[in-house]
Amino acid sequence: MPSPSQPAVELPDEAATSAFAARIAPLLRVGDLLYLEGDLGAGKTAFARALINALPGPREEVPSPTFTLVQTYPRDALEIWHFDLYRLERAEEVWELGLEEALVAGASLVEWPERAGSLLPAERLVLRFAHAGTGRRLTLEPHGGWAERLRALAP
């Protein structure tokens, strides 16, 4: 968990991304919203894939939902909704994708959340991915109850 003394998590490779996603996965609950922010190729979809496959259930390929805009993944105890809002023309289109249902039925991973403007709920965990040499740097920004939940990640 990032702290003032450690402002970011270094993810040198995909294995490190998968390991960190596996630490976040058990914290997920129905109604959760995770913002996955970062440039193209920064690791958002790799993180989503790892997080989904860290939850109990069948192994999934988890492609980027760039063209479908949303994919759902039923897991044993929690349905995961994976949104990619990059191609939205208007923020209101997020409702047409089923976000309201997703917030009631499962947990949501949202790539390019800024495309929804202020329509997304304030209770969320923001994960910012950035290129860092040959790896990635991940900064977490908890909102609402996420700060307390992330304490479980402290060493």
PyMOL commands that set and color helices and strands:
alter all, ss='L'
color gray80, all
select helices_A, chain A and resi 14-27+44-54+93-96+99-105+113-119+146-153
alter helices_A, ss='H'
color red, helices_A
select strands_A, chain A and resi 9-11+33-37+70-74+79-84+106-111+125-132+135-142
alter strands_A, ss='S'
color yellow, strands_A
deselect
rebuild
show_as cartoon
